Amino acid sequence: AAEKFADVNPGAWYYTAVDYAVIEKLFNGTSATTFAPNAAMTRGMFVTVLGNKAGLDTKEYPSSSFSDVKAGTWYAPYVEWAAQNGIVNGTGNGRFSPDQSVTREQMAVILYNYAKFTDCDLTTRAGLLEQFPDGDKVSGYAKYAMEWAVTHKIISGSGGRLDPRGTATRAQVAQIFYSSRELL
């Protein structure tokens, strides 16, 4: 499936992950011939990919719990599903911030909550964050989830760093879902 995208070269580190993401219908390209691997992944997009993985029936979630997620938008049922099942909590003040780029630590928390929701392996190996020079930069709310993601090799760092508050690209998200395919 990745071969149809002019911007996904067969030798790219994310080629297999993009192929997996498209075949599994987790997410598509930005057009019939482009994937935009280096484009940012928003919070709304990320939760939509997760909902696609879960095989969500969008008709079951017609409302919205967040003031900035209008019912009827393409990501609204996915966000509502995630909110109702304790997978996401939002960003405060009744907001979800769907157009904000998702950070690496936010992804870890969302995936950990999904793993909890689906009764997946929640074990961690203590001390893994300290192996990264920026492991101490992980926000308090995300430490356990990030340690879980590193334990299960869902998030392995970028350039030797965790970059917990850095944003994720579409290629990185494809890789994260490819890396977690057995666990989740």
Disulfide bonds with the S-S distance in Angstrom:
none
